[in-house]
Amino acid sequence: MELNSYFTDFLQEIRPTDKQKEQFRAAHSELRENLNKDDVLSPIIVSDFLQGSYRRATAIRPGQGCKADVDVILVTKLSDEEFTPDEAMQKFVPFLDEHYTDSYEFQSRSIGIESKGVDLDLVITAAPSEKEIGILKSDAVTTDDSPEEVDDWRLVKSWLSRAHRVGVKSAALLLEAAREAEWKLSPLLIPDRDREKWERTHPLAQIKWTWDKNKACGGHYVNVVKALKWWRRVRHPEVKHPKGYPLEHLIGACCPDGITSLAEGVTQSLEAIVRRYESYAKVKQTPSLWDHGVPEHNVLHRVSGENFAIFLGQVADAAQIARRALDADTVGESADAWRELFGDIFAKAPGDDGDKGSGKGGYTKRTAVTSIGGGRWG
Amino acid sequence: MGIVGNEPAPSEIKTGRRALEGFEGLSILDDWKWFAGWKRWRLHLRIRISVPQGSRIPSETEWHVLAEQEYPLGSIKFFPSKQNSFSETYPHQLYNGPGTNETTWRTGELCLNTQVRKYDRYEDEPFEAEERLLWHCRRAVEWLNDAANDRLAKEGEPFELPQFPGIDKGVLVAYAEDSGSLSAWRSNEDVAGLVELFLPRAPKNLLLVKKFLSLEERELFKCDWGSYFEQERDGAELRHGIWIRMPSIPVLSPWQAPATWGEFREACRGLQVNLDPLLRKCVAKVRDGRAHLGLIGFPIPEKIGGPSSNLYWQALALPVLANGSVRGFRNSEGSHWQYDRSMLFSDNKAITWVNSENWDVGQVSTRGKLSDGIRSSSVLLIGAGAVGSALAELLVRGGVQRLLVLDSEDVQVGNLTRHTLTMEDVGAPKALGLATRLNEISPHATVVGVKGEFPPADAVTKEQVDQCGVVIDCTGSDEVVRWLDRYSWEGEKTFFSISTGVDARRIFCFAQRGRFSSLEFFRRVRPWLQLERVENRGRELPREGIGCWNPVFPARADDVWLLVSSVIAVVEDLEVLMTSNPTLTVFERVLSEGHTVGVKKSTAVGLETE
């Protein structure tokens, strides 16, 4: 059974809480504000925007004792021909020392900053082409709104973020936004200090792809990703790869369009992954999945054949459980199976403990009198 | 009012909603949302059922369910949506008006947990989170099926009135009608007239019907009330109103009380009653610039499909009618009526219904009454002390209307530990204080108190005593017992002599019809007194006040009232009331470690029955 209301409640428990979202927002807004106010840095900044799972609404609540990872992209005017990745990143040291003393760390591709209980990942890019600068400053790019909050996002000039939808003009602009042709942006260049070169990446393409997919799936896609990420965390916490974006990408590649419920999406995605990659797993080979907007990148390049085979075995098991849950006739059986996948956060069916819940209507007839009520007049 | 918040619902409310998963025909259109103005959580549902041809209930209806933050406790209400539902009012539903602009639902809340309605198939309402909402939804589906198949008002079920919309609960109009008066009305030809009401000093905001008159001001019927109201009646403030009688309850199909004058006209047309001419004749009589009440009367049965049991009067507040010169209208009856009809009684003007209740004896005592035998008697109570006051209270609350209280003493503060009177009465005669209090208990009681001894000294009291059918002695005095024997009574009476033993451990209830034989009384009571003497040997009973010789019997109110309550069953027993064999019934408190744990009945000294 689809148990839509059970999934609604489950999602509420696994997505970041309002308080957490506020926390993230405070942290990354402050960083972006500070950057834009810095005398040295602001002249070289083109734009800043969120990327990553928070932007795409595919993030689940940080685990116990863990901090959230929020990714911020800072588009600069630094030419990739003039500056090496390391040189470009070094330009930020004075700023970091001033605002985030002792709480930042240089990584290969980004600067990790710890602020307000949140792990911010600051990725700086080299200068984009001149003609794209305007677009990169637009609301459509810089907005914090995610697919869960707005359903009309398009990469166009007249699109407005929710915060800017005030006044008479906004209605007209939004109409425009629905009709304009979308931009085709080029990939951005981000640093790889280890390999001492600028690498191509296309966060906006990933974001756009997610929006479009979510729309094609009736708004269920981002929830399928969240649910399956949760499954991984609860049932296979020790596993390293694939997880995070590679896992999301895999799900995206396999989740069919036109799903009508979260339960259906979870089941069909798992089954599709198995069908498509069974043969790879058999020979312990990792398939190649090309990143959106950067076709030369294999999203799964970090996953060894060995690990992929293990992963596929886990997916196959999960797919069977999901199918059992989806096809179950009674609420009790269905909920129990979903709980096998998702753990105790997924609600139990009503009825006495140990009773599988015989009724189709989700109501267990009381066999023993649990409490006597009614029939009393004061 | 309708501020909708984004907070997540409490987990118990979510549990309630999850339990609806798999409910055939029920789909959730919008999940729980907090409506701050209503302080409720709102769930928007659709229910699909199969309906017969021509049913006014659509097969798919939308509902708004309101639950409280404290779910599974608190109220759960089902309201029909403004769209995709129905606009009629059905039985077991509140008036189904269009509601306000601030809500998306109509006002016709379903009555889903009336215990009376499904008494024979009574199913306890569960209060667990996963069951309560589901239970209500199932009842709602049952209600819909019954409504679609015209099964809501079943023959044999108690008759229920529809809700009169917008009723003003600040005022109450009370009248007294029973099956007897219904017959009287039926043999009367008047269908409209005037009514006189009066305002008692207390309770506040109460109007009582005094009498019904014809249009020509001929008195037709009088409402009799007990002493509490009778005392005030002639001096009380009067109000005049109109009354109109209908052959049956005026409703719009299936069960909607009229909300406007237009709807009222339509409902009357359905009864072949032409409202306007009647209204015109009535209002012509109360055209004095003041506000008046109207009473609409119609016979109602006790059970659906049963014979009519009494006339029901539904009150309404008439608007102040035109009188004198009104702009644009000539100063004549015809013009005044034209004005009223077009301005005050126009089709779309809402009717201001007013709360009304039938305070007939049969209606007010449904919660507990004594047997007909004792209730219809007129009782003489001799002795208004601890036993007498408690007994009188139970008798009057149980429906005895006519009581004569005879006691020679005044209330003293020491009495109050086990008397029903209060500080207000200290220093005044017990009989009078008690009579006043008893009259305040019932709208029909006519209790008279006389300060004096038995036998009565003056002729007036003697006459009152002679009219009593039941005599109850609560003095505990041997002398009175002898007087009961010697007194020359008029006619046959039923006698009781009731008194407690030491510590109010036992209560002795002697009964005899015909005449009172003190010999029979003492024969039966003495063995008990002997027993008590043995039980209490060596005890010194406390005295009241220094220098007073009379021992006070030590007993608390709970002891006395427990025993008096047990004795009532004997007093109302018809067999006892009618039998000439003298009987003594003794009730005794059962003690365990010094505490009362029960009451048992004994008929012979030392022997127990049950």
HADDOCK unambig.tbl for C-alpha pairs under 7 A between the chains (distance, minus, plus):
assign (segid A and resid 3 and name CA) (segid B and resid 21 and name CA) 6.24 0.50 0.50
assign (segid A and resid 5 and name CA) (segid B and resid 18 and name CA) 5.53 0.50 0.50
assign (segid A and resid 6 and name CA) (segid B and resid 18 and name CA) 6.02 0.50 0.50
assign (segid A and resid 350 and name CA) (segid B and resid 19 and name CA) 6.75 0.50 0.50
assign (segid A and resid 350 and name CA) (segid B and resid 130 and name CA) 6.29 0.50 0.50
assign (segid A and resid 360 and name CA) (segid B and resid 22 and name CA) 6.07 0.50 0.50
assign (segid A and resid 361 and name CA) (segid B and resid 20 and name CA) 7.00 0.50 0.50
assign (segid A and resid 361 and name CA) (segid B and resid 21 and name CA) 6.65 0.50 0.50
assign (segid A and resid 361 and name CA) (segid B and resid 22 and name CA) 4.71 0.50 0.50
assign (segid A and resid 361 and name CA) (segid B and resid 23 and name CA) 4.61 0.50 0.50
assign (segid A and resid 361 and name CA) (segid B and resid 24 and name CA) 6.93 0.50 0.50
assign (segid A and resid 362 and name CA) (segid B and resid 19 and name CA) 5.67 0.50 0.50
assign (segid A and resid 362 and name CA) (segid B and resid 20 and name CA) 6.62 0.50 0.50
assign (segid A and resid 362 and name CA) (segid B and resid 21 and name CA) 6.06 0.50 0.50
assign (segid A and resid 362 and name CA) (segid B and resid 22 and name CA) 6.05 0.50 0.50
assign (segid A and resid 363 and name CA) (segid B and resid 19 and name CA) 6.78 0.50 0.50
assign (segid A and resid 373 and name CA) (segid B and resid 124 and name CA) 5.73 0.50 0.50
assign (segid A and resid 373 and name CA) (segid B and resid 125 and name CA) 6.74 0.50 0.50
assign (segid A and resid 373 and name CA) (segid B and resid 126 and name CA) 6.75 0.50 0.50
assign (segid A and resid 374 and name CA) (segid B and resid 124 and name CA) 4.98 0.50 0.50
assign (segid A and resid 374 and name CA) (segid B and resid 125 and name CA) 6.16 0.50 0.50
assign (segid A and resid 375 and name CA) (segid B and resid 124 and name CA) 6.99 0.50 0.50
